Amino acid sequence: MTKFLITLLGVARCLRAVVVFSVMGLDYWLFPRSRTLDARNARRLEWLLRRNGGTWIKAGQFLSARPDLLKAPYIERLVPLQYQVEPERDAHVYSVLKRVYGDAWYARFEEFHHTPVAGASIAVVYRARLLDGREVALKIKRKHIDHLFAVDLAFYRLIARVASRLSGKFDLVGAVDAFLRSLSRELDFVQEAQNVKTFGALPHLPGVRIPALIEECCNDQVVALEWMEAMPIVSYLESASASEQERLITLLQNSYIQQIVRFGLMQGDPHPGNFMVTAAGELVLLDFGLLAPLTDAERVSYVNIMLAIIEGDVAAFARALERAGVTNLPVSAFSGKLVNVLASVSMSGAFQLSNDELEALLLDLYRMLNQHAVYIPDHFLLTGRVLIALTGLIRRYGCAPQPIQIKQILFDV
C-alpha cells in the first residue's frame, strides 16, 4: 500500500471519528437529562476506538487512566482496551521481516514460530530461534502504524482544541500532547532497544530479571530480546501457595518502589501481561517502550505520598499531592472519602473495605475529580496508574506487605 493510500485510510478513520463525535454531541444536546447518556456515548467511543485500531486503541488505553478527563462510565468502558487487542495479519508480519532482514529472512532463523505469542496496540510478538541456538522474542510493529500516526496526530490535536473550548475546565490540549509524546516514544523501536540496555544495567533487586537485548536483530521495526521461559504473573499466582503469592507480589511492589524513588526511572506500562514469572520464581519485567524518568523533586514527592499511605495520614497525603503538582484539589470535600480509602489501603490499620466498596468509593472520587476540574500532572498519573495496578494485585490475593519492607526500599536501610 502506497503512502497516499495509507494517508487516505488515516483520513477515513478521522472522518469516522467526526461522525461518531457528532452523534455523541447531538445526543448530549438533545437529551441532557437522560440517565443513560454517558453510558451509551461511552459505548460509541469504545466502538470507534476498536474500529479504527492502532493508535486509537492506545488513545483509549491512555484515556482509561484519566479519571480527571472522563466520567466513570467512560473509564469503565475503556479499561478492557488494556487487554483485548486484535491480532495482526501474518502477511504483514512476513513483509516486515522481509523488508528488514532481506528476501531470505527465514534463513536468519533456525526456527520461527508462526503463531504470535502476544499482541498489543502497536506491535505483536513472535518466538524464534537463531542459528546459534539462542531463543528470541521478536516484537514487530503493526501494519502502517508509523504513517497512520502522522495523520492521527493532527486529528487528535484538533479534537483536543475543540473539546477544550467546549468544556472550559480541563487542559485537554496538554493532556493530548502528553499522550502523543508518550506514543511517539513507544513507536521509536530504536529508542526502545536503548531503553532495554539502560534499564537492564540498573542494580535491580535480587529475583528481578530484565531480558537481554539481541542487538543484531534490532532495527526501527523490530525489537529482539532473549526469550525467557516464564508464565504470566496472574497464571502463576493462581496456582501458587499463599506464602509464594505474598513473596512475589511483595517483590513486584518493591521493584516498582525502587524504580520510582531510587532509580528515578520506571517501566511505564504496568499491564499484567508485562509481568512474567520463571520456574525458579524470578520476576521478569517486559516492554520498555515507555520508560518514565522522574526528577529528584518528583522522587521526593512520591516518598512523602507513600509514607502518608503507610500511616493513613489524610492531611499529609493531601499536602504530598499538592507538592507533586496536583492543583484545584478540594481537600475539604475529599477528606471524608480519602479517610476511608487510605484506611483501606494503608498497612498500619485493620480497617478494610471490600473490593466492591473500595471500587465504588474510588469511582465517587473520580466523579469529584471531574466535577472540580482537578489538574493531575502527567508524571503523577503515570506513576499513579502503576501503583493502582499493584494495589489491585495486592488486594486480589489478600497480601499485605509490611511497612518496614517499604521503608527499607525508600531509604535503603
Order of alpha helices (4+ residues) and beta strands (2+ residues): alpha-alpha-alpha-alpha-alpha-beta-beta-beta-beta-alpha-alpha-alpha-beta-beta-beta-alpha-alpha-beta-beta-beta-beta-alpha-alpha-alpha-alpha-alpha-alpha
